[in-house]
Amino acid sequence: QLQAFGGGVVQAGGSLRLSCTDSGRTSSYSAWGWFRQAPGKEREFVAAIRESGRVSYYADSVKGRFTVSVSRDNARITVDLRVINLKPEDTAIYYCAVSRPGRSWPHRAENDYGYWGQGTLVTVSS
């Protein structure tokens, strides 16, 4: 089961770390992605990272403030999304997902992902 957690209410200018794990993991994935959906808007791509952790890709709108990383504890993989200098427009439900096999990098389209977790809500207060 893919789970995203770490959301909450944060003041503008603050920072936050979101995490994603797959508790039912039975195989490796090519890449992991983060998306977000703001109130009244469509879900949009935020960041993606190869499971090796060596290659990442970001939406232009979040470059410089968002950092995605992979960490391992034995067979358990956690994919973190660290955000600094939060802005009210970062308010959204943040989703993590794992890629479908055979997709071309970078994986920035929703169709590149076949397994989604439930979202975690981030609210940035001004």
C-alpha positions, 0 to 999 in steps of 0.5 A, spaced: 500 500 500 502 506 497 502 511 503 503 519 503 504 522 509 507 529 513 502 534 510 499 539 515 498 546 516 504 551 515 505 558 515 508 561 509 515 561 509 516 555 513 518 548 510 515 541 510 517 534 509 512 529 505 514 522 505 511 516 501 512 509 502 510 502 499 508 497 505 506 492 500 512 492 496 514 486 492 518 489 487 522 495 485 520 501 481 523 505 475 521 511 478 516 515 483 513 521 482 509 527 486 503 530 484 499 535 487 492 538 486 490 545 489 482 546 490 478 547 484 484 545 480 487 539 476 492 535 479 499 537 476 506 534 476 511 536 482 517 532 481 519 525 480 525 521 482 528 514 479 528 509 484 536 509 484 535 516 487 541 518 482 536 522 477 530 527 479 526 532 475 522 538 477 516 542 474 519 549 473 514 552 478 517 548 484 524 548 482 529 551 487 524 550 493 522 542 492 527 537 493 525 529 492 530 524 495 530 516 496 532 513 502 533 506 504 532 502 510 533 494 508 528 493 503 523 499 505 524 505 501 522 512 503 521 517 498 521 524 501 519 531 498 522 537 502 519 543 501 522 550 503 519 557 503 512 555 502 507 559 499 499 559 500 499 557 492 502 551 495 496 549 498 494 542 495 493 535 496 499 532 495 500 525 492 505 520 491 505 515 485 510 509 482 511 509 475 508 504 470 514 499 467 517 502 460 515 509 460 520 514 458 523 519 462 522 524 465 515 521 468 511 527 468 504 525 466 499 522 470 499 516 465 506 515 466 504 512 473 500 506 475 500 506 482 497 511 486 497 513 494 492 517 498 494 524 498 496 528 504 493 535 505 498 541 505 495 548 507 499 554 507 497 560 511 499 567 509 
